[in-house]
Amino acid sequence: MSNFDFETGRRYLGEGDVVEAIRCFLASLDVDRSHVPTYVELFKAYEAAWRDSGDPEVLDQMRKVAIAGLKRGPTEEQRRFLDEGLDRVEEQIIHIHSHTPHSLDEES
């Protein structure tokens, strides 16, 4: 079965339109939550969004996507990609938290 949103998302991602790619991949998951390639591509799209924006909220989305994809029986190659991506995300989150002043510490 062809998934139009998945294929369209891949096209948008290839063209650099990250926002539309993310929208399409999310719509694709609405159709089939078990399609691991969609999680892989959505992770790639969020990774591009993270590089563009530096918004820590994007890291949280990347983490959720990787975990969800790993729970759905990925191939060895997909598992490796998502595991490695999850490791990078968690390292980045730790880095951000270790360099962000804590408001409670500043008030003391």
C-alpha positions in Angstrom: 0.0 0.0 0.0 1.4 3.4 -1.0 1.2 6.1 1.6 0.8 9.5 -0.2 1.8 11.6 2.8 4.9 9.6 3.4 6.1 9.9 -0.2 5.2 13.6 -0.2 7.0 14.2 3.1 10.1 12.6 1.6 9.9 14.9 -1.4 9.5 18.0 0.8 12.4 16.9 3.0 14.6 16.4 -0.1 13.6 19.9 -1.2 14.5 21.4 2.2 10.9 22.2 3.2 11.2 20.9 6.7 7.9 22.2 8.0 5.8 20.6 5.2 7.8 17.4 5.5 7.0 17.2 9.2 3.4 17.9 8.5 3.2 15.1 5.9 5.0 12.6 8.1 2.7 13.3 11.0 -0.3 12.8 8.7 1.3 9.5 7.5 1.5 8.3 11.0 -2.2 9.1 11.4 -2.8 6.5 8.6 -0.3 3.9 9.8 1.3 4.1 13.2 3.4 0.9 12.6 5.3 2.2 9.6 8.8 2.5 11.0 10.3 4.2 7.9 8.0 7.2 8.7 9.5 7.5 12.2 13.0 7.4 10.6 12.1 10.2 8.1 10.3 12.2 10.7 13.4 12.0 12.9 15.5 13.3 10.0 13.0 16.2 9.5 13.1 17.1 13.2 16.9 16.9 13.1 16.9 19.4 10.2 14.5 21.6 12.2 16.8 21.4 15.2 19.8 22.5 13.1 17.8 25.4 11.7 16.2 26.6 14.9 18.3 25.4 17.9 14.9 25.1 19.7 15.2 22.6 22.6 11.5 21.7 22.1 12.5 20.1 18.8 14.9 17.8 20.7 12.0 16.6 22.8 10.1 15.8 19.6 13.1 13.9 18.2 13.4 11.9 21.4 9.7 10.9 21.3 9.9 9.9 17.6 13.0 7.8 18.1 11.4 6.0 21.1 8.1 5.4 19.3 10.0 4.0 16.2 12.1 1.7 18.3 8.9 0.2 19.9 7.5 -0.8 16.5 9.9 -3.6 15.4 12.4 -1.7 13.2 14.9 -3.5 11.0 18.5 -3.7 12.3 19.4 -0.7 10.1 16.4 1.4 11.3 17.1 0.4 14.9 20.8 1.5 14.6 19.7 4.8 13.1 17.1 5.5 15.8 19.4 4.3 18.6 22.2 6.5 17.4 19.9 9.4 16.9 18.4 9.0 20.4 22.0 9.0 21.9 22.8 12.2 20.1 19.6 13.9 21.3 20.2 12.8 24.9 23.7 14.1 24.8 22.5 17.4 23.4 19.8 17.7 26.1 22.4 17.0 28.8 24.7 19.6 27.2 21.9 22.2 27.2 21.0 21.5 30.8 24.6 21.7 32.0 25.0 25.1 30.4 21.7 26.6 31.4 21.5 28.6 34.7 18.8 27.3 37.0 16.4 30.0 38.0 16.1 28.6 41.6 19.9 28.8 42.0 19.9 32.4 40.9 17.2 33.4 43.4 19.1 32.0 46.4 
